């Protein structure tokens, strides 16, 4: 935030770079985050017995293959989900700049709330993976249930905030002296109703992805995600916005449809797999 404020607007003696400043700030933050994570990994007491980075120049090609086959579908899943939101951004721009501004604010608020669900997803990946390696189905189930309950509880909080304080929060993003500000705030208030609606769906789909990754199941979930986001989500949003005439609300309902479809498919896969008794060692990928 600080670098964006400095480099976009030229504050504190920094050059005023506009959009390019935002890109530079993002690059700097990501590099800094990578460096911090590497330092943490090699200095953490619990990690020292593994001697991380000792054999950097002697690659283990079998390990590369294993990690690649497991991680590539995870990355493509993220690309598919991001692509749905980017596609929606583009279509929102067709409606007008004020719609795009309101959409950007509403999506930013929803994305901030999503970070909690994403953190829970990462945590449940570790917990489910640990219990799966121990072939402890009870532990896998309890970990999944705990993540779902926590996600629902947090979604309830954000839904309440979105439905009661959306206009006040939106005003923080805008110049009170701009004549378009009241229009944009009103649009944000309407869009936040849809953002509140998909809090549960968004949380459930990312929690399900986390649980499936805990049992190293990434390929089929990738296909499910692509279908949900690109076959259901984007076309539904386009149809409702431009053929049914629902405008910006239709695009957000398309997002909701894609996330809800992903949540149902992914949750069903995990719990059915658990009922069959899968483990990391036995379930084929």
C-alpha positions in Angstrom: 0.0 0.0 0.0 2.8 2.4 0.9 4.7 1.8 -2.3 1.6 2.1 -4.3 0.8 5.4 -2.7 4.3 6.7 -3.3 4.9 5.5 -6.9 1.4 6.0 -8.3 0.9 9.5 -7.0 4.5 10.7 -6.5 4.3 11.1 -2.8 7.3 11.4 -0.4 9.6 12.5 -3.2 8.9 9.4 -5.4 8.3 9.8 -9.1 4.6 9.9 -10.2 4.4 6.8 -12.4 0.7 6.0 -12.4 -0.2 2.5 -13.4 3.4 1.7 -14.0 4.1 2.7 -10.4 1.6 0.1 -9.2 3.3 -2.6 -11.3 6.7 -1.7 -9.9 5.4 -1.7 -6.3 3.8 -5.2 -6.9 7.1 -6.5 -8.3 9.2 -5.1 -5.4 6.8 -6.5 -2.8 6.8 -10.0 -4.4 10.6 -10.1 -4.5 10.8 -8.9 -0.9 8.3 -11.5 0.1 10.2 -14.3 -1.7 13.5 -13.2 0.0 11.8 -13.2 3.4 10.3 -16.6 2.9 13.7 -18.1 1.9 15.4 -16.6 4.9 12.7 -17.9 7.1 12.9 -21.4 5.6 16.6 -21.7 6.1 16.8 -20.2 9.6 13.7 -21.7 11.1 14.7 -24.1 13.9 12.3 -26.8 12.9 13.6 -26.7 9.3 17.3 -26.9 10.1 17.4 -30.7 10.2 16.4 -30.8 6.5 19.4 -28.8 5.4 17.5 -26.8 2.9 19.4 -25.4 -0.1 22.5 -27.5 0.7 22.3 -29.3 -2.7 21.1 -26.5 -4.9 23.5 -27.4 -7.7 22.7 -31.1 -7.7 19.0 -31.3 -8.8 16.9 -34.3 -8.0 15.1 -34.8 -11.3 12.7 -37.3 -9.8 11.6 -34.8 -7.2 11.3 -32.1 -9.9 8.9 -34.4 -11.8 6.8 -35.2 -8.7 6.5 -31.6 -7.7 5.8 -30.5 -11.3 3.0 -33.1 -11.8 1.5 -32.1 -8.5 2.0 -28.3 -8.7 1.2 -27.6 -12.4 -2.5 -28.4 -12.0 -2.6 -26.2 -8.9 -1.2 -23.3 -10.9 -3.5 -23.8 -13.8 -6.5 -23.9 -11.4 -5.4 -20.5 -10.1 -5.1 -19.2 -13.7 -8.6 -20.4 -14.5 -10.1 -18.7 -11.4 -8.1 -15.5 -12.0 -9.2 -15.6 -15.7 -12.9 -15.7 -14.7 -12.5 -12.6 -12.7 -10.3 -10.8 -15.4 -12.9 -11.7 -18.0 -15.6 -10.3 -15.8 -13.5 -7.1 -15.4 -13.3 -6.7 -19.2 -17.0 -7.2 -19.7 -17.8 -4.8 -16.8 -15.8 -2.2 -18.8 -18.2 -2.6 -21.7 -20.9 -1.1 -19.4 -19.0 2.1 -18.7 -16.2 3.5 -16.6 -18.3 4.2 -13.6 -19.5 0.6 -13.5 -15.9 -0.6 -13.8 -14.9 1.7 -10.9 -17.7 0.4 -8.7 -16.8 -3.2 -9.7 -13.2 -2.6 -8.8 -14.0 -1.4 -5.3 -16.5 -4.2 -4.6 -14.1 -6.8 -5.9 -11.3 -5.4 -3.8 -13.4 -5.7 -0.7 -14.4 -9.3 -1.6 -10.8 -10.2 -2.3 -9.7 -8.9 1.1 -12.3 -11.1 2.8 -11.2 -14.0 0.6 -7.7 -13.9 2.1 -9.0 -15.4 5.3 -10.6 -18.3 3.4 -7.4 -18.8 1.4 -5.4 -19.0 4.7 -7.8 -21.6 6.0 -7.4 -23.5 2.8 -3.6 -23.6 3.1 -3.9 -24.7 6.7 -6.4 -27.5 5.9 -4.1 -28.7 3.2 -1.3 -29.3 5.7 -3.7 -30.9 8.3 -5.4 -33.2 5.8 -2.1 -34.1 4.3 -0.6 -35.0 7.6 -3.5 -37.2 8.6 -3.7 -38.7 5.1 0.0 -39.7 5.4 -0.9 -41.4 8.7 -4.0 -43.0 7.1 -6.1 -41.3 9.8 -9.5 -40.8 8.2 -11.0 -39.5 11.4 -8.3 -36.7 11.5 -8.9 -35.9 7.9 -12.6 -35.6 8.4 -12.2 -33.5 11.6 -9.7 -31.1 9.9 -12.1 -30.7 6.9 -15.1 -30.0 9.2 -13.1 -27.5 11.3 -12.0 -25.6 8.2 -15.6 -25.5 6.8 -17.0 -24.3 10.1 -14.4 -21.5 10.5 -15.0 -20.4 6.9 -18.7 -20.2 7.4 -18.4 -18.2 10.6 -16.0 -15.7 9.0 -18.3 -15.5 5.9 -21.2 -14.6 8.3 -19.2 -11.7 9.6 -18.2 -10.4 6.2 -21.8 -10.8 4.9 -23.0 -8.6 7.7 -20.3 -6.0 7.0 -21.0 -6.0 3.3 -24.7 -5.6 3.8 -24.5 -2.8 6.4 -21.3 -0.8 5.8 -20.6 -1.2 2.1 -21.3 2.5 1.2 -19.3 3.8 4.0 -16.3 1.6 3.1 -16.6 2.5 -0.6 -16.4 6.2 0.2 -12.9 5.6 1.6 -11.8 4.8 -2.0 -13.2 7.9 -3.7 -12.8 11.6 -3.8 -15.7 13.2 -2.1 -15.5 16.2 -4.5 -15.8 14.1 -7.6 -19.3 14.5 -9.1 -19.4 10.8 -10.0 -18.7 9.7 -6.5 -22.4 9.4 -5.3 -23.2 7.4 -8.4 -20.3 5.0 -7.9 -21.1 4.6 -4.2 -24.6 3.7 -5.1 -23.4 1.1 -7.6 -21.0 -0.3 -5.1 -23.9 -0.7 -2.6 -25.8 -2.8 -5.1 -22.8 -4.9 -6.1 -21.9 -5.7 -2.5 -25.2 -7.5 -2.2 -23.9 -10.0 -4.8 -20.5 -10.0 -3.1 -22.2 -11.0 0.1 -24.1 -13.8 -1.7 -20.9 -15.5 -3.0 -18.9 -15.3 0.2 -20.0 -18.8 1.2 -19.5 -20.2 -2.3 -16.1 -18.6 -2.6 -15.0 -19.9 0.8 -16.3 -23.4 0.2 -14.6 -23.8 -3.2 -11.2 -22.8 -1.9 -11.5 -24.9 1.3 -12.4 -27.9 -0.9 -9.4 -27.3 -3.1 -7.2 -27.1 0.0 -8.6 -30.4 1.3 -8.1 -32.1 -2.0 -4.5 -30.9 -2.3 -3.9 -32.4 1.1 -4.4 -35.8 -0.5 -2.4 -34.8 -3.5 -5.5 -34.7 -5.7 -4.9 -31.9 -8.2 -5.6 -33.0 -11.8 -9.3 -33.7 -11.6 -10.0 -30.7 -9.4 -8.3 -28.6 -12.1 -10.7 -29.9 -14.7 -13.6 -29.2 -12.4 -12.4 -25.7 -11.8 -12.0 -24.9 -15.5 -15.5 -26.2 -16.2 -16.9 -24.2 -13.3 -15.2 -20.9 -14.0 -15.0 -20.9 -17.9 -18.0 -23.1 -19.0 -20.4 -22.0 -16.2 -19.2 -18.8 -14.7 -18.2 -16.5 -17.6 -20.9 -17.6 -20.1 -23.6 -17.2 -17.4 -22.4 -13.7 -16.5 -22.2 -12.7 -20.2 -25.7 -14.0 -20.9 -27.3 -12.4 -17.8 -25.6 -9.1 -18.3 -26.0 -8.6 -22.1 -28.7 -10.9 -23.2 -31.1 -10.9 -20.2 -30.3 -7.2 -19.6 -29.3 -7.5 -16.0 -26.1 -5.5 -16.4 -23.5 -5.4 -13.7 -25.6 -7.6 -11.4 -25.7 -10.3 -14.1 -21.9 -10.4 -14.3 -21.7 -10.8 -10.6 -24.3 -13.6 -10.7 -22.1 -15.3 -13.2 -19.2 -15.2 -10.7 -21.6 -16.6 -8.1 -22.6 -19.4 -10.5 -19.0 -20.4 -11.3 -18.0 -20.4 -7.6 -21.0 -22.3 -6.5 -20.5 -24.9 -9.2 -16.9 -25.3 -8.2 -17.8 -25.6 -4.5 -20.4 -28.3 -5.1 -18.1 -30.4 -7.4 -15.0 -30.1 -5.3 -16.7 -30.7 -2.0 -18.5 -33.7 -3.4 -15.2 -35.2 -4.7 -13.4 -34.8 -1.4 -16.1 -36.3 0.8 -16.9 -39.1 -1.6 -13.1 -39.9 -1.7 -13.0 -39.9 2.1 -15.9 -42.3 2.2 -14.0 -44.6 -0.1 -11.1 -44.4 2.2 -8.5 -42.8 0.0 -5.0 -41.9 1.2 -2.0 -40.3 -0.4 -0.5 -43.7 -1.0 -3.5 -45.5 -2.5 -5.6 -43.0 -4.5 -4.4 -42.8 -8.1 -4.0 -39.3 -9.7 
